[in-house]
C-alpha cells in the first residue's frame, strides 16, 4: 500500500523524503528484552499490545506471495514495525494532527487524481481499484505519511547546509568512474560441480530443513444464505453471527455449531502454508489470506472464528503433521542445488575478500586472475551513481564507495551478481550555486544532515519507551514465513 502512496511523489527530493519518513527510527535495533507470553502478541510498547496478525500483515506488505523471508529479514521488519508504532506515539507527544479538511485538500492536489487540471472522483476511484485499496485504508496511510512529514519538520527545522556540503553531495552522486570488471559468476560456473553424491549428502545432513508442516482442517464459510436463508447482511444475520462467535470463544466445537444452526457440512482439507495439498498442488478453494490465518493460529486454538474481507469462517484444526520430504520432490532437489551453489560461492567469495582485506590482491593479481581463470576483463565508464545501463543499482552503489586504484569485491545479498572491481579513475565534479539544479542538491544535503539528526533522535526514542518482544510469537511468525 505504501508503494502505491509513493506514486504521488514526482520530484527526486519528495521521493527521498518519503523514504526517510516511512522508515525512520529503524536503527535502534533488536536490543530489547525477549519475553514469553501470549503467542498472539508479538510486541508490547508501554503496555500497548500488538498482535502477530497485525505484524504478519505488515510483513506481507513487503513481500511477494510464496516468497520466503529469512529470520534476519523478519527481525529487520519487526524493527521497522516497532519504529512506525513509536512514531505514532510521537504524534501525540508533539500534538501533530491532520484534520479531515486538510486530508481532503491533500488528496485533491495529487496529480494522479486530476483530469483537465481539476480533481476527478472517477480518477481517484480508478486509482484505488487498480491498486487493490479501499478508501479508508488508503486515506489512513496518506494521513500517516503527512504526519511523519510534519514530525520531520518539527525535528529538523532550521537546518541550512553549507556550499561545501551541497557540493559534496553533488559529487558523490554525479562523479564519473572508470572501472575494470571481472564477472566472478563466469569463474564459479566452471568450478562448481554438483554431483549426485554431494546432493544426497547435503540432504542427509539437512533432512530437518525439508520437513513440512501440514494441517488437516475443517472449514465452513458463514453467509446470510446459509445462516438465515436470505442474501441480505441484515441485523438478524449479524446477531446470529455474534452468537456463533461467542460459542467459538467459549470452546464450542464445529460439529456442535453446525447442528445448532442447521449449517451445511464443512469442507475438509490437508494443506501446507502455501495452500498446497499433500501432492503439492495448489488448493484453489482456499484463499492465500485464509491459509495465512490458519497457520498463524496457536496450537491451543483448535476451533477459531475468522473474518476476512466481509467473509466469515469457522475453522477447526483436526491434526498438525510434520511430513518429511525426499529427493524425489523436485522442489527439494532444486533447493539443494541452489544451496550448494550458494555455499560454494560464499566460500570462494570469502577467500577472495580475505585476500583483498589483507592487501594481498593487487592490480597485477587482478590481471593474473583473469588470465589464470580464463575470464575477460571488462572496461566500463560509469556516468553517475544512477548509471544502471550495465550493472544493477546495488552493485553500482557499492562501486561508488570503493577507493581509487584498488581492487574490491562487489556482490549482492543472494550472490547472483559477483564481481572483482578495479577503480581505475575517479573524476570529481562540482555544481555552481547559480545552476538550475542547485536547489535540488541543497535539499538533498539537508536530508543528509537530517538523517544524522535522526540517528541521535533514535537513541532518545529507544530510552523513552519500554519495548518487550515476545520471542515465542516471533518464532511462530518466522516459522510461517521461512
Secondary structure, 3 states (H helix, E strand, C coil): CHHHHHHHCCCHHHHHHHHHHHCCCCCCCCCCCEECCCCCEEEEECCEEEEHHHHHHHHHCCCCCCCCCCHHHHHHHHHHHHHHHHHHHHHHHCCCCCCHHHHHHHHHCCHHHEECCEECHHHHHHHHHHCCCCHHHHHHHHHHHHHHHHHHHHHHCCCCCCHHHHHHHHHHHHCEEEEEEEECHHHHHHHCCCCHHHHHHHHHHCHHHHEEEEEEEEEEEECHHHHHCCCCCCHHHHHHHHHHHHHHHCCCCHHHHHHHHCCCCCEEEEECCCCECCCCCECCCCCHHHHHHHHHCCCCCCEEEEEECCEEEEEEEEEEEEEECCCCCHHHHHHHHHHHHHHHHHHHHHHHHHHHHCCCCCHHHHHHHHHHHCCCCEEEEECCCCCCCCCCHHHHHHHCCCCCCCEEEEECCCCCCEEEEEEEEEECCCCCCCCCCHHHHHHHHHHHHHHHHHHHHHHHHHHHCCEEEEHHHHHHHHHHHC
